[in-house]
Amino acid sequence: MLVFLHTFQLGLRSLWLHPMRSLLTVLGIFIGVASVIWLLAIGEGISVVAQRQIEGLGAENIIVRSVQPPADVTAGMNGPVLYGVTRAEFEMLKQTVPTLKNNGGGALPIREVRRTISYDGRSVDGRVVGCTPQYQQALKLEVATGTFLTEIHNRNHENVCVLAEQLARKLFPYEDPLGRSVYLGENKDFYRVIGVLKYRNATAAVGGSLAAQDFSSDMYVPIETVRQQITDTVVTRRGSSFSAETVELNQVTLQVNSIDNVRRTAALVRKMLRVAPDDKGPAVQEVGFKGQERSESELNRQDVSVVVPEELLEQARVTKFMFMIFMGLIAAISLLVGGIGIMNIMLATVTERTREIGIRRALGATQQHIVLQFLAETISLSVVGGTTGILGGLLCPLVIDQARALAIRFAPELMSQLPPVVHELEATIVPLSIPLAFCISVLVGVVFGIYPAMRAARMDPIEALRHE
């Protein structure tokens, strides 16, 4: 035991004899370990921003939409065509689905009606969206002026509305819309404008999951007001003919408390609403709409569709995985470079200390002692580099925040041109990266130190003593 301890002390003493060389070797390991922590922290931060953007598109939302039956199915029906999600079904989902956000508060009813919106001789064909105050947060709508709808507006059935930015600009090109009243000709009702939203880009369709949505001509009204003023039955005139349909809710948006629960929640919703699962295959011809007889075992209801953002869920998973793999590979390359630096230094050291090795062998040191001495040196360099690298890696969030603050202060124009992810990025230290980086640094020291140590131990003692 004392022999091994003495050998280890000799290795450390040799390092102290060449402080600059040892410092440069430690610096290589420091950069490698710090880069592992930094890159994984930055990758995690970018992943969080990307996940947040994906969630903003509705990755945690399940859309239950009313589907209008085809004309050949409704041709023989008398009176308005009844179809879609009912308020009773909405309340059932709200009360019984256990994975909704806010204990059922994540269920949002929506009623949409196309109407001509007018003010002072100007008219726009827009979409009246009956909704609750929670709709703003669900769709990430931002108010530019005024306020959004409140529970009081909804409870009192008030004739108030919030306009999309483009709709407000078309109806009120020269005046402030707040406090003015727009007119719906079909219903002969006036609605007082209480807010205008900020511009919102139209969302593109996401694969087969979510349809594109244009917010430019939306007028948001309390859903209870829509129920009272516009009613559930809508009559449409096409030339000399009329058609009528009765829909209580066009859509129910279910906000799930976790992305991991989306698929199983969707399966539960399909079962509750008697909607066929995705893997059931082509729909049968005998479809049962409201107002028609339907057996209790019927599971192929087609006046309702349950839409799950499958592409968004997969994109969220793949995005996080790709960031972690990509950043991890870059960090591994950094550690590899540091390991090669250790090997390079130790090989030069072996050549330089050939005579010392010969003297130790002549005095009775075995090959094992020589190997241990050089391994002690490389492991010591790795441990010191790994420890300082961890300390440097933990400074990542602070350094990034300070660098961004300085850039905003001294180069505001440049920062304004950078993508939003630069402003939103918050480096997040991955706890696993700290022990992982340290263990890898020690492993690098051992792996890249074995060859120089074995080369030194295999030297012929007589030839080593002759070396000048």
N, C-alpha and C positions, 0 to 999 in steps of 0.2 A: 504493500500500500504506500509506504514511504517512497519507494522507487517511482511509482506512478505520479505521486505528488511532486517529487523533485523534477520529473520530466515535464510536468505541466508548468512549473515555475520557470524552467529554462525556456519554454516556448514563449511565455509572457515577457521574459527579460529580453528575448531576441526582438520582440516587437517594439519594446521601448528603445532599443538601440537605433531604430530607424523610424522616428516618429512621423516624418512627412510621408513616407511610403505607406505606413500603417493608416495614417489619416486619409490618404487618397483611396485606399482599399475600403475603409469604413464608409467613406462618402458614397462609393458605388452601391454598397448594400443599403445605406440610408436612403438613397434616391429610389432604389428598387422597392423597398418596403413602404416608404411614404407614398410612392406612386400607386401601389396596390390599394392603399386606404383611400387616397385622393380619388383615383379613377372610379373605384366602386362607390364612393360617396357621391361623386358627381353623376355617375350613371344612375344611382338610386334617385337622386334629385330630379334628373331629367325624366326618369321613368315615372316619378310621382306627378310631374307636370303633364306628361303624356297621358297618364291614367286619368288625371283630372279632366283633360280635354275630351277624352273618350267618354268618360262618365257624363260630361256636359252634353254629349250627343244622345245620351239616353241609354247607356250600357246597363244601368240598374233599373230601367223602366220596362214594364210589360204593358203592351198596348192592347186593350180589348176594344175592338171597333165593331160598329154595326155595319153589316153588309147588305146592300140593297139587293133584293132578289131579282133575277133576270125577268125580262118582260114576258117570256113564254110561260113562266111559272105563275105570274100574277094576272095573266090575261082574263081568267074566268072569275076573278074575285069581285065581290060587290063591295062598294064603299072603299075607304082609304086602306092602303096596304099597310099592315102592321108588321114591323120587324125591328130587330136590333136589341140593344141592351136596355133593360128596364131599370127604374129607380129601385125597385125591390131587389133586383139582382145586384145592383151597386151596393146597397146596404148589406146584403148577404156577404159579399166579398169583403167589404170594409170590416164587418164584425167577426168574420170567421177565419180569414187568412192570417196565420200567425206571424209571417215573416215580413209584414209591411212595416215601413218606417213609422215612427211616432205612434205605435199601438193602433194602427188603422188610419192614422192621419195621412198616410201616404197614398190613399186612394182618392183620386181627383176626377170628378165628373165633368164632362165637357159636352156642350150642345152647340153645334155649328149650323148656321143658316146663311145662305147667300142672299144679300139684300143690296138695294141701291141706296147709298148713303149720300145725302145732299146737304148743301149749305149755300145760301145766297146765290142760287142759280147754278152752282157747280155741283156735279154729281160724279160719283165713283162707284163702280160695281165692286163691292167689297164683301168681306166675310165677317159676319157677326159671331163672335165666339162667347158663348155663355160659360163662365168659369167661376171658380172660387179664388180667394186671395192667394192660396198656395200655388196656384198655377204659375205665378210670376217666378217663384223660386225653381219650380220644376223645369221650366223652359229657359231659365237664366235670362229673363227679360229685365232690362235696366231702364229705370225711369229717368228721362231727361228733365222734364219739368212737371210740377204737380205731384200727384200721388197715384198709387195703384188702387185697385178695388179693396174694400175692407169688409169685414164680417158684418158691420152695421149696414153697409150698402146692400149686402146680400139679404140680410134678415128683414130689412124694411122694403125690399122690392123697389129700390130707388132707380129712377131713370137717369143713371149716370154711365159714363163710358170713358175708356182710355183708348187713345188712338195710336196706331203705329206711326213711326216718323214720316214715312213716305205718304201715307194717307192724310196725315195732318198737313203736310206741305201742299198737297193737291187741293185740299178743301180750304185751307187758310194760307194762301201765298203771301198775303200782305198784313196779316194781323195775328195777334196772339190767340190761339184757340181756347185757352183756359177760360172757363166761365161761359163760353158760347154753347149753343145747342145745335146739334146736327139732327137731321130729319130722316126717318125711314118711311118712304112713301107707301110701301106695301102694307105697313101696319098703322100709318098715320100717327106715329109717335115721335116725340122729341126727346133727345138724350143730351144731358149737360156734360160737357167735356171737363173731366177733373185731372187728366194727366196725359202726357205725351211720352212715348217710349223713345229710347235711343235707337239708332239705326241697327238693324239686325239682318245679317246676311241670310239668304235663303240656304237651307240645308240640302245637301245633295242626297240622293238615294244611296243607301248603304246595302249593296248586294240585294238579296231577296228579303231583307229584314225590315228596313224602315224606308218608307217612301219619302220623296223629296217634299219639302214644305216651304212655302213662301209666306213670309210674315208682312209683306209690304202693305197689304190692304186690309189688315185686321183691325176690327173694332171690338174691344173687350168690354163685356157687359156682365153684371151679376147674373149668375145662372138662374136664380129664382125670379129675377125680372124677366128673363127670356121665357121662362115657363109661364109666367102670368100674362105677359104682353104678346109674345109671338105664338105661344101655345105649342103643343106637340105635333099638331097636324099642319102640314104645309101643302098648299094647293099651287100647282104649277100649270100655267096655261101655255099650250103649244098650238099656235094657230087658232083654230076653232074648237079644239078639244081641251079638256081639263084632266089633270091627274092629281091624285092626292095621296099622301103617305103620312103615316103617323110614326114618329120616332121619339122616344123619351130622352135617350142619350146617344149621341153619335160616337162617343168614345169615353172609355174609362182608363186613366193612366194609373198603373199600380207601381209605386216606388218601393222597391225591395230593399231591405236593410243591408244586404251584402250581395256583391256580384256572384259569390259562390252559391247563393240561394235562388238565383234567378230561374234556372232550369226546373228545379223541383217545384218552385212556386207556380211556374207556368203549367206544369203537369197537373197540379192541384186545381188551378183555375179552369183548365179545360174540362176536368172531370166534373166540377161544380156546375159549369155552364153547358155540359153535355156536348162539348165540341170534340170532334175526332182528333186523336193525337197525330203528330206529324208522321209517324211511321205506319199509319193505317193504310196508306195507299190511295188510289184515286177515289174521289167522292162518288157515292151512289146517286142514282137519278132521283129517287124518292126523298125529297128534302122536306122537312117540316118547318114551316114558318109559323109565327104566331097567328092564331085565328084558324089553324088547321089542326086536325087531330094528330096526336103523336103518342106513340107508346112510351111507357116509362123507361124502357130499356134503350130508347133511341139515343145513340151517341154520335150522330152525324149531323148535328145541327149546323146549318150553313148561313144563318142570318147574323152570325157573330164569328169573328176571327180573333184568335189570340196570337199576337205577334211578339216574338222574342228576338231581341237584337243579337242573333247568333254571330254575325260577322263582327260586331263590336266586342262581344265577349271574347271571341277568339283573338281579335286584334289586341285587346288588352293583355291577354295572357302571352301572346307571342312578342309583343313590344317589350314587356318587362324581361322576358327570357333573353331576347336579343341584346338588350342593353347590358345585362349582367354578363353574358358570354363575351360580348365585344370588349367591354372594359376589362374583364378578367384576362383576356388574351393579351391586351396591351400591357397590363401590369405584369403578366408572366414574362413577356419579352424584356421588360425593364429588369426583372430579377435575374433573368438569364444573362443579360449584359453584365450585371453586377457579379454573377458567378464566374463568368469568363474573366472578369478583371481579377478576381481572387486567384484563379488558376494561373493567370499570366504572372502576377506578382510572386506567387509561391514558386513557380518554375524558375523565375529569375533568382529568387532567394536560394533555391537548391544549388543552382550553378555557382552562385556567389559564396555559398557556405560549404563548398565541397570539402575543403581542408578541415573545417570544424567537424563535419560528419565523420571524416576519417579518424580524427583524434578521439572522438567519442567511441567509435567502434573499437579502436585499439585499446581503450581503457576498459572495455568490457560491455559496452552498451549493445543490446541485441537489436535486430531489425524491428522488433515490436516497439522498443523504446524510441527509435528514430521516427517510426510512423506516428506514435502517440504525440511526440514533440511537435511535429508539423501539423497534425490534426488539431492539437490544442491551440496552435496559432490561428488556424483558419476558423475554428469554431469561436474563438474569442473575438476575432474580427467580425464574424457574423452576428454574434450576440450583441456586441456594442452597436453595430450598424442597425440591427433590428430594433433594439430598444430606442435609439435616437430616432429611427424612422417612424416608430409608432407615435412618439411625441410630436414629430413633425406632421404626421398624418392627422392627428387630432386637431391640429390648427386649421384644417381645411375650411370648415364653415366660416370661421372668423376671417381668414385671409380673403375668401371669395366675397364676403359681405363688404369688407373694407375696400377691396379693389373695385367693386361695383360702385360704391359710394364715391370713390375718387374719380372714376370714369364719368359718373353723372355730373360731378362738380366741374371737372376740367374739360370734358368733351361731351357736352349735352347733345349736340347735333348728331354725333356719331352714335351715341346710345339710343337716340330716338329712331334711328334707322335699323337698329338691330331687331331681330324677331322677339316676340313676347316672352319666349322661353328664357331668354337671357335675363329679363327683369324679374321673372317669377321663380327662377331656379333657387332652391335652397339646398345646399349640400347636406346630405343625410348620412351620417356615419353608419355603416353596416356593422353591427356588433361582431358578427362572425369574421369580418375582415381583419380584426386586430390579432386574435390568436392564430388565424390562418397565415397572415403575413409573417408573423414572428417564427412560426414553425417552418415555413418555407425558407426563410432566411437562414435558419440553422441547418436545414437540410441542404441548402445550396452550399453552405460552408463545408459540410461533410463530403458531399458528392464531388465538388470541384477541388477539394483538398486531398482526396484519396490518391489521385494519380501523382501529384508532386511528392506526397509523402512516401508512396511506394517506390517512386524513382529514387528518392534519397536513400531509402532503406536498402535498396538492392545494389548500392555502390560497393565496389570492391574496396575494402579498407586500405590496402596497400596503394592502389591507384589514387584513392582520395588523398592519402598523405603526400603523394608526389605532386598533387595539383598545386599550382601557383596562382 
